[in-house]
Amino acid sequence: MIKIAITGGIGSGKSYISHLLETMDVPVYNADNEAKRLMVSDEGIRRKLIALLGKEVYDKEGALNKPLLASYLFSAPEHVRQINAIIHPRVREDFIRWIGELKECEIAGMESAILYEAGFENTVDAVVMVYAPLELRVKRAMQRDNATEQQVRARILAQLDDEEKRSRADFTVLNDGTVPLLPQLTQVIEELKSGKFV
């Protein structure tokens, strides 16, 4: 099985590309969604977060105290590293478990906005970068998240630069609203199946 990663900056259209891949029989693991699930369901993560932040990090029903976690995360860069060190190894393990459960699947994907920051690129055979012009990404993210331009641009600056991601990726899919996506994805799939990435 060939494992690919789908990455790209905020508003690039990663989730839409992942959806299109799923219609092409390529199952996709959403690392962000699964991390949120594991933060609530995984005993090891819960224990470590409680040790770091106290019992208040979960409410009486067992749900994550997102405001508390967010205030801790954004108060210092070192805090981001601490939280990531707890969550990312488990997400990687969970992705490997998920891959192991797939039957008769030629290609499978992982969607991750912070692929390189999390070190997830080492768990896949090839990286597909979803690329869109900055102004379009800002506009998309503002509409999607009901956020201000300032908020979106701050989030973009907090992520690894798109040009850096693009230079490290094996494939780039241009999602600018004018270039058709399916022919680009079909070409990626064909190249992957050619044997170069096994």
trRosetta pair geometry for C-beta under 8 A, 3 or more apart (Angstrom, degrees):
i j d omega theta_ij theta_ji phi_ij phi_ji
1 99 6.8 172 98 -172 148 101
1 102 7.0 103 -118 86 159 125
1 105 5.8 35 -120 90 121 82
1 106 6.6 176 -125 -171 65 19
1 107 7.0 159 -168 -94 74 23
1 108 6.0 9 174 7 124 105
2 106 6.7 6 22 152 95 66
2 107 4.8 -22 68 -107 99 78
2 108 7.7 161 82 25 51 59
2 125 5.2 -89 -158 51 75 147
2 126 7.0 5 175 13 109 111
2 192 5.2 154 124 176 161 110
2 193 7.7 -129 5 -79 149 50
2 197 5.5 70 -141 102 123 111
2 198 6.2 -80 -84 -90 97 66
3 99 6.4 -19 -95 -118 123 139
3 107 7.9 165 -86 -157 22 59
3 108 5.9 -22 -111 71 67 85
3 109 7.4 142 -165 -101 56 31
3 110 7.1 22 -180 -9 99 103
3 123 6.8 -77 129 134 149 70
3 124 4.3 -129 119 -131 98 68
3 125 5.2 120 55 1 70 89
3 126 7.9 160 91 29 50 66
4 26 7.7 -14 42 -173 123 133
4 107 6.3 12 -2 -173 114 104
4 108 7.5 175 28 89 74 36
4 109 4.8 -31 75 -106 89 83
4 110 7.5 -171 96 24 45 69
4 124 5.7 83 -137 -173 14 126
4 125 6.7 -51 -75 59 57 83
4 126 4.9 -25 -113 73 86 88
4 127 7.1 156 -165 -96 73 22
4 128 5.7 35 170 -10 121 107
4 192 6.8 -54 -62 -112 129 145
5 109 6.8 137 -107 -161 20 78
5 110 5.0 -29 -112 68 73 93
5 111 7.7 141 -167 -97 62 22
5 112 6.1 -42 -161 32 109 105
5 115 5.1 107 164 -129 143 139
5 120 6.4 131 -110 118 141 108
5 121 6.2 -95 14 -107 158 62
5 124 4.4 -168 -31 16 95 168
5 126 7.5 -161 24 99 72 45
5 127 4.8 -18 61 -116 104 73
5 128 6.8 -173 87 28 50 70
6 14 5.5 137 136 -158 104 90
6 17 5.7 -177 -159 100 135 119
6 18 5.4 -176 68 -74 161 89
6 21 7.2 -141 -63 -8 143 152
6 28 6.7 -12 12 -141 133 129
6 109 5.4 34 -17 178 104 130
6 110 7.1 -173 22 87 73 41
6 111 4.6 -25 68 -104 108 71
6 112 7.5 129 70 22 58 57
6 128 5.1 -20 -105 72 64 107
6 130 6.4 36 -177 -27 89 111
7 14 6.7 -17 -148 -112 18 130
7 111 7.6 156 -76 -158 47 50
7 112 5.7 -26 -92 78 94 70
7 113 6.6 129 -147 -125 78 21
7 115 4.1 -79 -83 -4 141 135
7 116 7.5 96 -174 -17 168 84
7 127 6.3 -19 19 -167 115 105
7 128 7.4 147 24 79 64 54
7 129 5.9 -31 76 -109 84 62
7 130 7.1 -166 93 17 31 83
7 165 6.1 -131 116 -164 120 129
7 169 7.2 -152 58 -93 107 118
8 12 3.4 -119 146 83 125 156
8 13 7.1 -25 97 53 155 58
8 14 4.8 -176 45 -67 109 99
8 17 7.9 93 2 18 143 143
8 113 7.3 -59 67 -122 49 65
8 129 5.7 122 -81 -171 81 61
8 130 3.4 -65 -44 62 154 85
8 131 6.4 -141 -128 -65 113 40
8 132 7.4 67 178 5 131 90
8 162 7.3 28 -158 -127 64 98
8 165 7.0 154 -108 127 38 152
8 175 7.9 31 -159 26 166 129
9 12 5.0 110 58 -39 65 118
9 113 7.5 66 -137 -155 23 92
9 132 7.8 -124 60 46 99 88
9 137 5.9 15 100 -155 113 155
9 156 6.1 43 -176 -134 125 87
9 159 5.8 147 -127 96 84 148
9 162 4.8 -56 -28 -80 129 105
9 165 7.3 -177 -45 22 82 152
10 113 7.2 42 -71 -147 62 132
10 137 6.1 106 94 171 66 111
10 141 4.9 36 149 -91 106 144
10 152 6.6 -167 119 -161 140 84
10 155 5.5 60 -39 115 162 117
10 156 5.5 -112 39 -83 118 76
10 159 6.7 171 -19 -7 95 150
11 132 6.7 -109 121 73 80 137
11 136 7.2 174 144 118 116 63
11 137 3.4 127 92 -166 118 66
11 138 6.5 -165 52 -41 171 17
11 139 7.4 127 -166 58 143 50
11 140 3.8 138 -154 74 100 110
11 141 3.7 -83 -62 -40 117 94
11 144 7.1 -175 -101 17 81 132
11 152 7.2 38 -32 -164 136 124
12 130 4.4 130 135 109 117 99
12 131 6.4 -39 -151 -108 121 14
12 132 4.6 175 -135 13 62 106
12 137 5.7 -5 -68 -109 57 114
12 162 7.6 156 -82 -119 131 123
12 175 6.1 102 169 56 68 127
13 16 4.4 -44 -172 41 89 119
13 17 5.8 95 126 -25 88 94
13 130 5.4 -135 73 166 79 136
13 132 6.2 99 3 -41 106 137
13 140 7.3 -70 -60 -174 81 166
13 175 4.1 -127 49 145 143 158
14 17 5.8 -61 -152 38 30 109
14 18 6.2 31 152 -21 67 106
14 111 5.5 128 157 -159 112 109
14 113 6.7 -146 8 -81 164 75
14 130 5.0 -174 -84 32 62 146
15 18 5.4 -50 -146 35 34 115
15 19 6.4 40 151 -23 64 102
15 30 7.6 30 -112 -116 90 123
15 111 6.7 82 -92 -175 55 158
16 19 5.5 -49 -151 33 33 115
16 20 6.6 34 150 -18 64 102
16 175 7.3 130 76 -148 125 145
16 181 8.0 -84 128 -129 108 172
17 20 5.6 -51 -150 35 34 112
17 21 6.4 37 150 -21 65 103
17 128 7.4 -159 150 124 141 128
17 130 5.0 -149 -11 -92 153 133
17 173 6.0 125 -123 87 139 153
17 175 6.7 -99 -59 -70 112 140
17 181 7.0 -138 -105 -166 80 132
17 185 7.1 175 -156 -87 87 123
18 21 5.6 -52 -150 35 33 114
18 22 6.5 36 150 -22 64 102
18 28 4.2 -167 -162 123 102 170
18 30 7.0 86 166 -84 166 92
18 109 6.6 -158 -127 103 86 139
18 111 4.5 -29 -80 -69 143 136
19 22 5.7 -52 -152 32 32 113
19 23 6.9 32 149 -17 63 101
20 23 5.7 -53 -154 33 36 111
20 24 6.7 25 148 -10 65 108
20 181 6.1 -104 -102 126 174 129
20 182 6.8 -138 -169 -89 130 72
20 185 5.9 -155 124 -44 124 170
21 24 5.5 -65 -153 44 37 107
21 26 4.0 -62 168 71 95 121
21 28 5.7 89 84 -50 124 124
21 109 5.8 23 130 1 157 151
21 185 6.5 -143 -82 -159 74 133
22 25 7.7 57 -173 -73 34 11
22 26 6.4 -96 -80 71 34 64
22 27 6.4 52 -116 -113 84 37
22 28 5.7 -89 -62 8 97 104
24 185 6.6 -171 -18 136 160 126
24 186 7.7 -156 -124 -88 146 66
24 189 6.5 -115 151 -71 142 154
25 105 7.9 -161 158 -136 89 82
26 107 4.9 -30 -120 98 103 103
26 108 6.6 171 -169 -109 71 31
26 109 5.6 52 152 -12 109 111
26 189 7.2 -131 -53 -104 135 113
27 102 6.2 -163 47 -115 144 130
27 105 6.3 -42 16 -143 112 148
27 108 5.2 -15 67 -129 88 91
27 109 7.1 -171 97 32 44 75
28 108 7.4 172 -86 -174 38 64
28 109 4.1 -19 -111 76 82 107
28 110 7.0 163 -162 -90 70 16
28 111 5.4 48 169 -26 118 103
29 34 6.4 -5 177 -27 92 146
29 95 5.3 139 118 -124 161 86
29 98 5.3 112 -96 103 133 158
29 99 7.8 -66 -30 -56 142 77
29 108 7.3 45 -14 161 98 105
29 109 6.9 -166 23 101 69 53
29 110 4.7 -22 66 -109 101 71
29 111 7.0 -169 85 20 47 71
30 33 4.1 39 103 23 119 114
30 34 6.2 151 85 -15 64 89
30 111 4.9 -16 -113 59 63 114
31 34 5.8 -61 -141 43 28 108
31 35 6.1 36 157 -28 65 105
31 91 5.6 68 -156 176 91 133
31 95 7.0 -13 -97 -72 91 125
31 110 5.7 53 -47 178 106 100
31 111 6.3 -152 9 84 83 54
31 112 3.9 15 30 -91 143 96
31 115 7.9 138 23 -87 158 68
31 118 7.5 179 162 60 149 169
31 120 6.7 -48 -103 -97 158 165
32 35 5.8 -51 -149 29 27 113
32 36 6.9 27 152 -17 60 103
32 111 7.4 -57 9 108 95 93
32 112 7.0 152 -35 -123 80 56
32 113 6.3 37 -60 7 127 105
33 36 5.8 -56 -156 33 33 112
33 37 6.5 32 148 -19 66 105
34 37 5.4 -50 -148 36 38 114
34 38 6.1 37 154 -19 69 106
34 91 6.0 120 103 -135 109 91
34 94 5.8 180 164 113 131 142
34 95 7.5 131 92 -67 163 78
35 38 5.8 -56 -144 39 30 109
35 39 6.4 38 154 -29 63 102
35 87 5.5 55 -153 173 105 124
35 88 7.9 -9 -112 -85 121 48
35 91 5.1 -20 -84 -85 86 129
36 39 5.9 -49 -151 25 29 115
36 40 7.3 14 155 -6 58 105
36 64 7.9 -117 -159 15 73 151
37 40 6.4 -74 -167 41 32 101
37 41 5.8 -9 159 10 74 122
38 41 6.0 -70 -122 54 32 90
38 42 4.4 14 -171 -14 78 126
38 45 5.7 101 144 -7 89 158
38 87 6.9 130 93 -148 121 85
38 90 5.4 163 169 125 147 126
38 91 6.5 -152 22 -79 157 71
38 94 6.2 -118 -77 -44 136 156
39 42 7.2 -10 -71 34 14 101
39 45 5.6 -112 -118 139 43 141
39 46 7.8 116 178 -73 45 67
39 49 7.2 68 -157 -46 87 156
39 64 5.5 22 126 -78 118 142
39 87 6.6 -14 -79 -111 94 117
40 46 7.7 48 -157 -78 21 107
40 58 8.0 128 -126 -119 68 112
40 62 6.7 91 -164 142 91 93
40 63 6.7 -16 -120 -128 121 45
40 64 5.8 -98 -78 -33 89 99
42 45 4.1 63 87 14 112 111
42 46 6.5 176 90 -14 57 86
42 90 5.7 76 -175 -173 170 150
43 46 5.5 -56 -145 37 32 114
43 47 6.2 35 157 -23 67 105
44 47 5.9 -53 -149 32 28 112
44 48 6.5 20 156 -12 62 109
44 90 6.6 172 82 -90 121 131
45 48 6.0 -63 -149 41 30 107
45 49 6.1 26 157 -18 68 110
45 86 5.9 108 -134 155 74 102
45 87 6.2 58 -128 -98 122 67
45 90 5.8 -70 -60 0 112 167
46 49 6.0 -59 -144 38 26 107
46 50 6.2 26 158 -18 64 109
46 58 6.8 14 -146 -46 100 145
47 50 6.0 -60 -150 37 26 109
47 51 6.4 26 153 -20 63 108
48 51 5.6 -51 -146 35 32 113
48 52 6.3 26 155 -15 65 109
48 86 4.6 -180 114 -134 140 121
49 52 5.7 -60 -146 41 31 109
49 53 5.8 -21 172 25 70 113
49 57 5.0 -151 144 127 105 158
49 58 7.7 98 101 -36 124 97
49 69 7.8 -20 -158 -103 124 110
49 83 7.8 45 -108 -126 92 82
49 86 6.4 130 -63 152 76 161
50 53 6.9 -75 -122 59 20 75
50 54 6.7 -40 -164 142 58 11
50 55 5.7 29 -147 -91 104 47
50 57 5.9 -145 -90 42 53 122
50 58 7.1 -38 -81 6 99 109
52 57 7.8 52 73 -53 85 155
52 82 6.4 149 -141 152 143 126
52 83 7.8 174 119 -84 164 67
52 86 7.3 -97 -16 -55 148 149
53 56 7.1 -103 137 66 93 81
53 57 4.2 88 90 -64 126 124
53 68 6.6 116 173 144 133 116
53 69 7.1 -31 -110 -94 171 66
53 72 6.0 -70 -109 -67 119 165
54 57 6.3 138 72 -20 58 90
55 58 7.0 -69 180 48 57 84
56 65 5.9 -11 147 -4 71 167
56 68 6.0 176 122 -110 102 166
57 64 7.0 -27 159 -148 75 68
57 65 5.3 -139 -159 36 30 109
57 68 5.9 -141 -109 101 57 134
57 69 6.4 80 -146 -68 93 91
58 62 5.6 -13 179 -148 123 36
58 63 6.7 149 -156 71 73 30
58 64 6.2 -45 -103 -100 68 39
58 65 6.4 -132 -77 -15 15 91
59 62 7.1 -49 69 17 65 16
59 63 5.1 -5 37 56 108 85
59 65 6.0 125 -46 -70 82 88
64 69 6.4 -9 170 -19 108 143
65 68 4.0 22 120 23 117 121
65 69 6.3 143 89 -18 68 88
66 69 5.6 -58 -142 41 33 110
66 70 5.9 34 160 -21 69 109
67 70 5.7 -56 -142 38 28 112
67 71 6.3 27 160 -19 65 106
68 71 6.1 -56 -148 35 27 107
68 72 6.5 25 154 -16 62 108
69 72 5.8 -60 -153 37 30 111
69 73 6.2 32 153 -22 67 109
69 83 7.5 102 -165 -120 97 143
70 73 5.6 -53 -143 35 31 113
70 74 6.1 10 166 -5 67 112
71 74 6.4 -63 -139 46 25 98
71 75 6.3 36 159 -39 61 110
72 75 6.0 -57 -150 18 26 116
72 79 5.3 -160 154 -172 76 141
72 83 7.5 125 110 -57 113 127
73 79 5.6 -164 -121 119 29 115
73 80 5.6 70 -160 -86 80 73
73 83 6.0 -32 -98 2 94 156
74 79 7.9 -54 16 77 18 135
75 79 6.0 56 61 0 83 155
76 79 4.6 103 67 -8 85 102
76 80 7.8 -147 101 -4 54 79
77 80 5.6 -47 -160 27 45 114
77 81 6.8 44 146 -17 69 101
78 81 5.6 -52 -155 35 39 114
78 82 6.5 43 147 -24 68 102
79 82 5.5 -50 -149 32 35 114
79 83 6.4 31 155 -15 67 104
80 83 6.1 -58 -149 39 30 106
80 84 6.1 28 154 -18 65 112
81 84 5.8 -58 -143 41 28 112
81 85 6.2 33 157 -26 64 107
82 85 5.9 -56 -151 31 26 112
82 86 7.0 23 151 -17 60 104
83 86 5.8 -59 -160 33 35 111
83 87 6.2 8 156 -2 71 115
84 87 6.1 -69 -136 48 31 96
84 88 5.1 22 178 -19 75 119
84 117 7.6 -90 -138 141 152 98
84 118 6.7 -141 -162 -111 113 75
85 88 6.9 -31 -101 34 19 105
85 89 7.4 18 -176 -11 46 108
86 89 7.9 -96 170 31 15 98
86 90 7.6 -9 148 -1 54 117
87 90 6.1 -75 -161 42 37 107
87 91 6.1 34 153 -23 77 108
88 91 5.5 -53 -143 34 36 112
88 92 6.3 39 158 -21 67 103
88 118 4.6 -171 -129 -155 127 97
88 119 6.9 85 161 42 140 98
88 120 7.5 -125 -161 -57 103 91
89 92 5.6 -53 -151 34 33 115
89 93 6.5 34 151 -18 65 104
90 93 5.5 -51 -147 37 36 112
90 94 6.1 37 153 -21 67 106
91 94 5.6 -55 -146 38 31 113
91 95 6.3 37 152 -23 65 103
91 118 7.3 -36 72 -176 136 143
91 120 7.6 -51 108 -90 114 120
92 95 5.8 -52 -150 32 29 112
92 96 6.6 28 152 -17 63 105
92 118 7.9 -180 -58 151 101 110
92 119 7.9 -26 -75 93 137 93
92 120 6.4 -158 -94 -109 93 80
92 123 5.7 -170 -147 -61 95 150
93 96 5.8 -56 -152 36 32 111
93 97 6.4 35 149 -20 66 105
94 97 5.5 -49 -148 35 34 115
94 98 6.3 38 150 -22 65 104
95 98 5.5 -52 -147 35 31 114
95 99 6.4 36 152 -22 64 103
95 110 5.6 14 -141 -102 135 132
95 120 7.6 77 9 -145 167 112
95 123 6.2 79 97 140 136 151
96 99 5.7 -48 -148 33 32 114
96 100 6.5 35 151 -22 62 106
96 123 6.8 -106 -67 -155 92 124
97 100 5.7 -59 -155 34 30 115
97 101 6.7 24 151 -18 64 107
98 101 5.9 -61 -154 34 31 109
98 102 7.1 40 149 -33 63 97
99 102 6.0 -48 -159 13 36 114
99 108 5.9 167 -119 82 83 150
102 105 4.3 -42 154 16 120 142
102 108 5.6 -171 -7 -76 175 147
105 108 5.4 51 133 -56 134 104
106 193 6.8 17 158 -104 135 100
107 189 6.7 -138 17 -133 164 84
107 192 5.8 58 -100 127 135 145
107 193 7.4 -79 -45 -67 122 85
109 128 7.8 -37 -130 27 124 125
110 115 7.8 127 106 -110 108 104
110 120 6.5 -128 117 164 146 133
110 123 7.3 33 2 93 160 115
110 124 6.2 -131 28 -70 117 128
112 115 4.2 120 92 -74 113 76
112 118 6.5 -93 176 36 139 139
112 120 5.3 44 54 59 172 158
113 159 6.9 -76 159 -124 101 135
114 117 4.1 -55 -175 52 97 118
114 118 5.0 94 115 -24 96 102
114 120 8.0 98 101 8 65 119
114 159 7.1 -125 -93 -132 80 93
114 160 7.6 123 -135 2 64 107
115 118 6.4 -75 -151 42 16 101
115 120 4.9 -95 -150 63 63 109
115 121 5.5 80 155 -58 102 84
115 127 6.8 132 144 -132 156 120
115 165 7.8 96 54 -135 113 110
116 119 7.5 37 -174 -73 32 31
116 120 7.9 -81 -58 42 21 76
116 121 5.8 16 -95 -23 62 126
116 160 5.5 -6 66 -6 125 172
116 164 7.8 -123 62 125 170 107
116 165 6.6 -145 -9 -106 135 82
116 168 6.5 69 -91 89 135 159
117 159 7.7 -105 -31 -147 139 65
117 160 6.0 -160 -50 -32 99 117
119 122 5.9 -14 168 11 80 115
120 123 5.5 -53 -167 28 63 113
120 124 7.1 39 145 -8 81 107
121 124 6.3 -71 -154 43 41 100
121 127 5.8 -20 -129 -69 104 130
121 168 7.4 -47 -121 147 164 122
124 127 6.6 109 93 -71 132 69
125 197 4.6 107 143 165 118 100
125 198 7.1 -5 -149 -103 154 22
126 170 4.3 -74 -158 45 91 155
126 171 6.8 45 162 -3 116 104
126 192 6.3 -134 33 -107 155 101
126 197 4.7 -33 -43 -139 121 146
127 168 6.9 0 71 120 154 82
127 169 4.4 -116 106 -131 106 71
127 170 5.2 127 49 9 65 87
127 171 7.3 -171 97 33 49 72
128 169 6.6 71 -143 -168 10 121
128 170 7.2 -45 -71 64 49 87
128 171 4.6 -19 -114 73 72 111
128 172 7.7 157 -165 -93 58 20
128 173 6.1 25 177 -12 104 110
128 188 6.0 43 -109 -155 125 150
129 162 8.0 125 -178 -165 123 76
129 165 5.3 145 -125 136 126 99
129 166 5.2 177 125 -103 164 56
129 169 3.6 -114 -24 -46 113 169
129 171 6.8 -179 24 91 70 53
129 172 4.8 -24 70 -108 102 71
129 173 7.1 179 86 23 48 69
130 173 5.3 -24 -110 68 63 103
130 175 5.4 7 -174 -2 95 131
131 162 6.6 117 -127 179 85 118
131 166 5.9 50 -88 -95 131 116
131 172 5.2 4 -4 -169 130 105
131 173 6.8 159 21 74 78 46
131 174 5.6 -37 75 -104 98 56
131 175 6.8 147 69 22 41 78
132 136 5.0 -106 160 88 110 120
132 137 5.1 138 90 -63 111 91
132 140 7.5 17 118 3 159 145
132 174 7.4 120 -87 -166 52 56
132 175 4.8 -51 -71 79 104 84
132 176 5.6 159 -136 -86 73 57
132 177 8.0 68 -139 -18 113 83
133 136 4.6 82 67 11 88 109
133 137 7.0 -158 93 -11 42 88
133 176 5.9 58 -6 -121 98 104
134 137 5.6 -58 -149 34 31 112
134 138 6.4 32 156 -21 67 103
134 156 7.5 89 -147 -170 94 157
134 162 7.6 -158 -80 16 86 149
135 138 5.7 -50 -150 32 33 113
135 139 6.5 33 152 -18 64 106
136 139 5.7 -54 -149 37 32 112
136 140 6.2 33 154 -19 66 107
136 176 6.3 150 11 -142 171 65
136 177 6.7 -149 -148 -9 142 121
137 140 5.8 -55 -145 37 29 111
137 141 6.2 24 159 -15 65 110
137 152 8.0 172 127 166 79 122
137 156 7.1 106 118 -101 128 130
138 141 6.1 -61 -146 40 26 106
138 142 6.3 29 155 -23 63 108
138 149 6.1 38 175 -140 119 82
138 152 5.1 127 -144 114 71 137
138 153 6.4 11 -116 -68 118 80
138 156 7.3 -52 -84 -36 84 147
139 142 5.9 -55 -148 32 27 112
139 143 6.6 21 157 -13 62 108
140 143 6.0 -63 -154 39 28 107
140 144 6.0 21 157 -16 68 114
141 144 5.7 -55 -136 42 31 110
141 145 5.7 -5 175 12 69 115
141 147 6.5 -34 138 51 86 124
141 152 4.4 135 99 -133 126 124
141 155 7.4 -153 171 69 152 135
141 156 8.0 -171 17 -56 165 103
142 145 7.0 -70 -130 53 15 85
142 146 7.7 43 172 -123 51 12
142 147 5.5 -113 -123 69 52 73
142 148 7.1 0 -127 -168 102 9
142 149 6.1 -13 -87 -78 134 59
142 152 5.5 -75 -64 -34 77 148
143 146 7.7 8 -174 -70 22 47
145 151 7.9 -131 107 111 129 127
145 152 7.3 151 53 -86 130 98
147 151 4.3 -116 179 84 111 132
147 152 5.3 130 103 -53 125 88
148 151 4.6 100 54 3 79 102
148 152 7.1 -150 92 -3 43 86
149 152 5.9 -58 -150 39 32 109
149 153 6.1 28 156 -17 68 109
150 153 6.0 -56 -143 39 27 108
150 154 6.3 31 155 -22 62 107
151 154 5.8 -56 -151 33 28 113
151 155 6.6 25 152 -17 63 106
152 155 5.8 -57 -153 36 33 110
152 156 6.4 35 150 -22 66 104
153 156 5.4 -49 -146 34 35 115
153 157 6.4 37 154 -20 65 104
154 157 5.8 -54 -150 35 31 111
154 158 6.6 32 150 -23 63 106
155 158 5.6 -54 -151 31 35 114
155 159 6.9 30 153 -19 64 104
156 159 6.1 -61 -158 32 34 108
160 164 5.5 -105 166 80 98 128
160 165 5.8 114 109 -56 113 97
161 164 4.3 89 70 3 93 108
161 165 7.1 -163 95 -7 49 83
162 165 5.5 -53 -148 37 36 112
162 166 6.1 39 153 -24 68 106
163 166 5.5 -50 -145 35 32 116
163 167 6.4 34 155 -21 64 104
164 167 6.0 -55 -149 33 29 109
164 168 6.6 15 155 -9 62 112
165 168 6.0 -71 -152 43 29 103
165 169 6.1 35 154 -34 69 109
166 169 5.8 -51 -143 22 29 115
166 172 5.7 31 -144 -97 92 128
169 172 6.0 111 91 -70 134 74
170 197 7.3 73 177 -99 166 127
171 188 4.9 76 -164 -118 164 109
171 191 7.4 153 -84 68 125 143
173 181 6.7 51 179 -144 118 84
173 184 4.9 122 -133 136 86 135
173 185 6.5 28 -115 -70 136 73
173 188 6.9 -42 -70 -44 107 142
174 179 4.9 34 95 57 115 148
174 184 6.8 -157 35 -101 72 159
175 179 7.8 -109 -97 64 22 98
175 181 6.4 29 -105 -95 84 114
176 179 5.9 60 42 13 98 97
179 184 7.0 63 137 -43 111 131
180 183 5.3 61 99 15 114 105
180 184 7.1 171 102 -9 65 93
181 184 5.6 -67 -158 39 40 113
181 185 6.1 31 154 -17 77 109
182 185 5.7 -58 -143 40 33 108
182 186 6.0 38 157 -24 67 106
183 186 5.5 -51 -142 35 32 115
183 187 6.4 35 157 -21 63 104
184 187 5.9 -57 -156 34 29 111
184 188 6.6 31 148 -20 63 104
185 188 5.4 -49 -149 33 38 115
185 189 6.3 38 152 -19 68 103
186 189 5.8 -53 -149 36 31 111
186 190 6.3 32 152 -20 65 107
187 190 5.7 -53 -146 36 31 113
187 191 6.4 31 156 -18 65 105
188 191 5.9 -58 -151 37 28 109
188 192 6.3 29 152 -20 64 108
189 192 5.7 -56 -149 36 30 113
189 193 6.2 23 156 -14 65 111
190 193 5.9 -62 -146 42 28 107
190 194 6.6 46 150 -42 62 98
191 194 5.5 -40 -154 8 35 121
191 196 6.6 -36 171 35 79 129
191 197 7.7 69 130 -14 81 118
192 196 7.7 -101 -124 54 27 90
192 197 5.4 -43 -138 37 67 136
195 198 5.6 -43 -156 6 55 119
